Amino acid sequence: MLNERQSELLQYLMKASYSGGELATYLKTSRRTVIRDVALIDYWLTTNQLGKIDNSQRYSLTINDQAKLQKKLQVLQLQKYRLLAIVLINRYVTLDDLVDQMRLTKKEIDDEIKALNRNYQHLFVIEKKTSKGIYITASNYERINLLASLLFSFTDLMADLPDGVQAKASVEATQMISPILNFETKQQLAVQIIAYQLCKNAYTPAITFSDYLAQKLAKIQKISDFNLARVLARMNEEYQVQIDTAMCATILVQHIQRTLSFPSYFESDMRAQFEELRLIYPFIFEFAQVITDNIQAFLDVLFIDSQYIALYMTNSQTASEAKIDLVMYEERYSISNINQVLIENKMNRVNLEIAHSVDKLEELLEQHPNSILIVDRNQVLKNHAAQIDYVFNGILNDDDLLTVQDVINTTLIKKEIETVLTPTQFMTLASQPTFQETLAAGLVQLTGDGRLTKKQAVALENRELAGNQLVVGQLSLPHIKASIETPFKLFYFKLSEPVKIEETSIAAIMIVIVNSRSTEYTQLFSYLYAKFKTLDLTKINDYETLLGNVINQ
């Protein structure tokens, strides 16, 4: 039988392959624990003839019977959520009653309660009271929300309901006329009716269903009256995230209204995907957390997931004003005209020049020496010294456009990194007992020779202490925004010995200072993430090796 952490690890491997370090980060445990868990999971899989785990490079799962594996995992997952449903429905429930209903041992019940409290401490706490039994710390209003969300996310729990409950609630929802249906479906309303009926015996004093809906509508109206666009603009003076605040505010208000109407507390786990996005857009995720904290306090609600707020904010980003020269060599005017329209419609950061002859090409490359050159396969240049960045075939398709955009983004970042990451920016640092002490020693070195101001050093330390830590593979990336002349600055410290951030082993520190007026930081962090996520930094001992891995590989 797998425990809760091992089940979660297996869920990750069902989606993609991961390194031990990545799994340790996502599961907030040590690599040693991951190794033990993987071995146990592999034994469980092979014993049940469900599959196996290959660990030759990254942990990769091969599944023999997808349906059988999913069914076994659902049983394990539903176990703790069935327990949570029982605790929500009853004001108090004894341990013996749970043992009888769940057909688990007392230790297994205790383990499931610990797992629920660990995973959902932001929503509730399940506690024990002498002579009373086990109970949940949630208000009447939130008790209904939690149970409705649980039943909606795990429909198999509906099988435990008395006969006729679902059908009766569905009829009531169909007949009900309420403004709440502007924000949720009749199916969601029916589930809330079921949750209300099941929770009624836990109320002291009672709350009517009308009161429950009225509380929701009051909160929805409150966020509707909240001038979020003005708040976003004011708070963005610190973060300088390039977003369309009016559009972003409209989208966020709609999302929050839906969340208030029917909170989704138990959606499929997307921590791995969100963690990758956070590594690419760190300032947006930090900004989203601050915005979310303010909205939660304003509305007096249990929980709003800041990660979804960040997701909407990344989609509201405005285009950078920085442009790069793109030269296209295409002898056929008709094809070049079509491609010009495609490029200008898809890429607003490009200054496009077209050459229909070799003479014109040479003239353009002389005028724009740092340009990106794309060439039609049918006119590949012979005996010409020009460096071709991409070869296409006639009219550009979507894959061509995506590839060219990637070349543009990468070129911008690589050129800037080559400028700012000089040999003097590569340093060796004696490791201290803790990561924070090691970072402080590095900052002292940088402020001592004037490469960082004391204000910047304090800001970096404070951000790390506040939990805004960014780790990619074996690399820590302390980062701030500041008023500097270049788009960003980089300082790389190779550590004499690895140090730990929680359970992750850190072999190097790269301090990143981003220009507060720059719009290039999203591409920078995305680029660094791609380069460093699988690098063995213990083998990078000099500047040339670092630059080769960061720029050329």
N, C-alpha and C positions, 0 to 999 in steps of 0.2 A: 504493500500500500504506500502511495506517495504522500508526503506531507504537502502543506499548502505552498511552500516555497518551491518545492520540486515540481509541483503541478504547473506553477507559474513559469518556471524555467522551460519546461516542455512546451508550453504555449508559445514562448518566444521562438523556439527551434522549429515549430510548425510553420512559422511565417518566413523565416530566413536563416542563414548561417551567421554565427557570431563568434568573436574571439572570447577567450575566458575573461579578459579585462572588461569587455563591453558588457557581458552578462553580469559580472560582479558589480559594475556601476548601476545597471538597471535594477538589479535585485537588492542593491545596497548591502552587499555581503563581501566576503573575501574571495580571492581567486582559489584559495585552498578549498573553501566550502563548495565553490562551483565545481571543482574537479571531483570532489567526493559525490556531490549530487548527480553529476553527469554519469559517473560510474554506476550509481544505484539505479538511475533512470534507464540506462542502457541494459542493465540486468533485468529490470522489470519489463522492458520492451521485448527483449529476446525471449524471456521466459514465457510471455504471453503471445509470442509470435506476432507482435505488432510492428516491429521494425528494429532499427539499430542506429547508433550514433557514431559517425566517423569523426575522429579527432586528429587526423593527419596534419591538417593546417588550421582550419577553423572548425568549430563544432557544427556539424551538418547532419540533419536528420533524414533518414530514409524510412519511409512508411510502407508497410506491407498491406495493411487493411485500414484505409482512412476512416471508413464508417465505424468500424469496431473501436478504433482508438478514440474517436470523437465521443462515442457513447460512454466509454469508460471514464473519460475526462469529465463529461457532463455529470455523471453520477458523483464523482469526487467534488466537483464545483457546487452542485446543488445541495450537497450535504450541509455546508455551512450556511447557505442562503435559506434552506428550510428551517434551520435552527433560528436564524435571524427573524424569519417570518413569525415563528411561534412566540419569540420574545416580544415582538412588536404587537401582536394581537392580544397578549395577556399583560395585565398590570404587573403580576408576579407569576413566576413559574418555578417549581422546585426542580432540583437536579434530578431527583428520581423520576419526575414526570418526563423530563427531557430524555432520560435514558430509555424509558418505556416507549416514547413516541418516535425517537430517532433510531432505536436499536443500536446504540453505540455504548461504549464503556464510559465511565465517569471521566477517565483521563482523556479519552477522545473528545468528549464534550468540552472539557476544559481547554484542550488544544484548539478546538474550533473557535471558542470564545476569544482566546488570546489572538488568534489570527484575524478575526473580525475587528477587534479593538485596535490591532496594529495597522490594518489596512484602511480603516475608516474612522480613525481617531478625530478627523476633521468634521465628522458628521454626528457621532454618538459615542457613548461608552456603555458597555454592558457590565453591570456590577452585581454584587451579591449583598443581601441584607439578612442578618441573622433572624431566624424564625419566620422570615417573609419569603425569601427565595431570590431568584435571579430576575433582574429588571433592567430596562434601558433608560438612559438619561436623554429623553427627547420630549418636547412639548406635544400637546395634543395635535396641533397643526402639523408639526413636522413628522409625527408618528404616521399620519395618513400619507403624507408625501413620500416617506421612506418606503412604506409598504406598497403603495401604488407603483412606485418606480421599480421595486423589486419584482412585483407580479408582471409588470409590462416587459421587463428585460428578460425574465426567466419564465416563459409561459408554461413550462412543465410543472411549476408550482401550482398552477390552476387545478391540476388533477387532485390536489389535496382538499379542494373546496367542497362544501356540501352540494348535493345535487340541486340544480335549478338556480344557483346564485348568479352564474354568468348570464344566463338567459334573462333573468329578471332585471339585472343591472343594465344590460344592453337595451331592453325596452325602455327603462327609465331615462337613459341617456338620449335615446331617439326622440322621446317626448319632451325632453327638457329644452326650454328656451332660455339661454343665458349668454351674456356678453363674453363669457369665458371661451365660448366656441369660436371666437375670432382669433384665438391663439392656440387652440389645441383641437384634436380630432374627437369625434364622438366615441371612438374606441378608447382613447385616453380618459375621457370623462367617465365612461363605464367602469374602467379599472379603479378610478378614484372613488366611485360609488361603492364598489366592492370593498376597497380598503377601509372606507368609512364605516361600513356595516360591521366588518370584522373587528375593528378597533374600538367600537362603542363601549364595550364592557371595561376598557382600561381607563375611561375618562372619569376624572373627579376634579372639578364639576364637568358636566357634559358639554360638548360643543356640537351645535347643529351643523348639518351639511351646508345650509345657507350661510352660516357664519364662516365656515371654512372657505367657501367660494368668495365671500365678501372680503376676507383677508387677502386672498390672492389678487382680486381686482383692485384693491386699494394699493397694493404694492406695484401692480402693473401701471396704474395711473400715476403713481409717484415717479417712476422712472420715465414715463412719457413727458412729465412736466420738468424733468431734470435737463438742464442745458448741457448735455454731454459734449457737444462740439466745442463750446467755450472752455470747458474743463480740460478736454484733450489738448486744445491749443495752448492753454496756460501751462499745463504740466509738461508739454513737449518742449518748452523753452529750455528745460534741463537736458532732455534726452536727444533732441534734435533728430528724431526719426522722420524720414521722408514719407509722410502719409498725407492723403487728402482727408483732412480732419472732418469736413462736413459729411462726405460719403461714409467715412469710417464710423462716425457717430450714428448715422442712420442705420447702418447694418448692425452695430452693436446693440442699439436700443431694441431692434427687432429680435435679435438673439436673446437678450436678457428677458424680454417680455415672454418669449416662448419658454425660457428656462424657469421663470417665476410661475407660469401657468402649469407646466408639467416638468418638474425637475428630473433629469436623467442622471441619477446618482450611480447607477451600476451598468454603464455602457461598457462595450468591449474594451479591454485594456489596450491603450495606444501609447503606453509610456515610451516604448522604443522609438516610435515615429516622432513623438513630440521631443524626445531628447535629441534626436538628430537635428530637428528644426531649431531647437534652442542653441545648439552649437553653431548653427549657421547665422541665426538672428539673435544674439544674446541680449542686445539692448532693447529690442522689441519685446522679448519675453519679460525682461525686468520692468519695462514700462507697463506692460499688461498687468503684471502682478500689483503694481502700485495703483493702477486704475481700478482693478478688481477689489482691492482692499477698501478703497474709498466708496465704491458702489455698495459693497456688502454692508459697510457701516451705515451708509445713508438709508438703505432699504431695510436694515435689520433682518437679514436673511441668513439662513444656515450656511450656505456654501454656493459660490459661483466659481466654476472652473476657469482659472486665469489662462490655462493653456489654450482653450477655445477662443478666448478674447485675443490672445496673441496670434492665433491662426487667422482670424478676421483682419487683424491689423497688418499682417504680412501681405494679405491680399489687397490691402488698400494703399500699398506703397506707391508713391509717385515716381516717375522715371527720373533718373539722374540727368543732370545737365551736361555732364562731361561726355565728350564725343571722341571717337577715334576714326581715323581716315581708313576707308575701305576702297580698294581699287579692284575693279572687275575687268578682266580682259575677255572680251566677247566680240568677235568680228561681225557677227550677224546682228544688224540693228533691231530687227523684229524681236529676237530673243532677248537682247539686252534691255529693250523697252519694257518687256513683260517682267523680267527679273528686277528692274529698277522699281517698278510699282510694288512687287512683292517685298523687296527689302525695305523700302520706305514705309510700307504699311506695318511691317512686323518689327522693325528695328528703329527706334527713335533716338538712339544714341550713336548713330553712324553718319559720318559725312562721306557720301558715296561719290566716287569718280569712276567714269567708264572709259576704257581705252578700246578703240576699234582697230588699232594698228600698233605695231611694235614701236614705231616712232612716238606715237602718243603715249604709249605705256612708259617708255623711258622718260619722257617729259614729266609725267605724273609722279613717277617714283622719285625723280629728282626733287620735285616740289614737296613731296610728302615722304621723306625718307623712312619714317617709322610706321608706314601704313601696312595694313594687312592686304595680301594679294590673293584673290581667288580667280581661277582660270577655268574656262570651258575645256572639258576633256578633249574635244575635237580640235582644239587649237593650242594644245600644250606646247609651251615655248621650248624650242630647241636652240642649243648653243647660246643660251641667255643666262646671265649670272643672277637674275632675280630669284629671290627665295619665295617659292609658292607655298602659301599657307593652307589652301584647300582647292581641290579639283572637283568640279561638278559636271553634270552631264545635261547640257541644254537648259531647259526651264527648271528652276530651283523648286524642289518639293519641300514638304514640311520638315523632313529629316535633314535636308541640306541647310535650311534656315536655322534649325536648332543647333546644328553643328557649327555653323558660322558664328552664331551668337555666342556659343561657348568659347570659340576661338577668340572672339573679341574680348569677352570678360576675362579670360585667362591671360591674354596679352596685356591688358591694362594692369592687372595685379602683378604679373611677373616683372614687368618693366619697373613698377614702383618698388617692388621688393629688391630688385637688383640695385636700385638707387639707395635705398635706406639700410639694407642689411649688408653693411660693410664689414671687413675683417675685425675692426675694433668693437663691433656689436656682438661678437662671439666671445664669451668669457667662461672660465671655469670657476665654480663656486663651491666652497667647502660646505658640506651638508651639516645642518644643525639637528638637534634631537627631534624637532617638529617641523612641519612644512612652514608654518607661520614664522618661526624663527629663521628658517632658511631664506624665505622671501624677504624678511626684514633686513637680513645681512646683504642680500643683493641690492636692495633699494638704498642702503647706506652707501654702497660702492658707487651707485649711479648718481646719487645726490652729491657725494664727495667730489666727483670730478665735473659736476655741473651739467650732466646730461639729463637729469631730471630735477625739477624744482621740489622743494620740500612739500609744497602743497600737493603736487602730483603724487609723491610717494605716500603721503597720508591718505589721499583718496584711494590709491590702490590697496593699501592695507585695510582700510575701512570696508571697501567693497568685498574683500575676501572674508573678513570677519563677519560681515552681514550675510554670508552664504551665497554670494553671487560668484561662485567658483565655476570655472569652465575647464574641463579636462577632456583632452582628445588623446586616446591611447595612453602613452606614458608621459604626455606633455601637459603641463599646467599653463593656462593662458590668462594670467591676471590682466585686466583691461579696464581702461577708462576713456572718457572723452575729455579733450582739453584744447585750449587755443594754441595750435602749433602751425607752422608754416606749410609743412608737407601734409599730404592726405593721411599718413600714419607714420609712426615710428615703431621699430622692433628692436628688442634687446634679448639676446639668447644666452641663457646660463646652462652649461652642462654641469650637473651635480656630481660631486665626488662619490657619493653613495646615494642610492634611491631613498626617498622619504615617502611617507604615506599621507594621502588625503583620505581620511576614513580608511577604507580597505584597499584603495587604489595605489599602486606603486608608481611614483613620479621620478623619472630619470632626468628631466630637464624642465626649465621654466622659460617661456617666451613672454616677455612683457610687451603688451600692445597698447600704444597711445594713439587714439584715433582723433583726427581733426574734428572739432565739434561742428564745423561747417561742411564737412565732407559728406558725400553721399555714396562713397565707395566701400564702406565698412562691411556691408552685407556680403559683397563678393569676396572681400578679404577673408572673412571667417569661413565662408564656404570653401574657399581655396585651401586655407590652412587645414580645415577638417579633412578634406580629401587627401592631402599630402601626408598628414601625420597620424591618421587613425590606425594604420597598420605598421608604422615604422618602428624598428627596434632602436631606440635612441641611445642605448648603452654602447652601440657600435659607432656612433657619430662622435668623433674625438677632435675634429678640427673644422675650421671654417669652410674649407674647400668641400669636404664631404657633406656638410650641412647644406651649402648652397647647391651642390649637385643634386641632392635629394629634393630640395624645395623647388628648384627652378627647372632642372633638366629632365628629371625622371618622369 
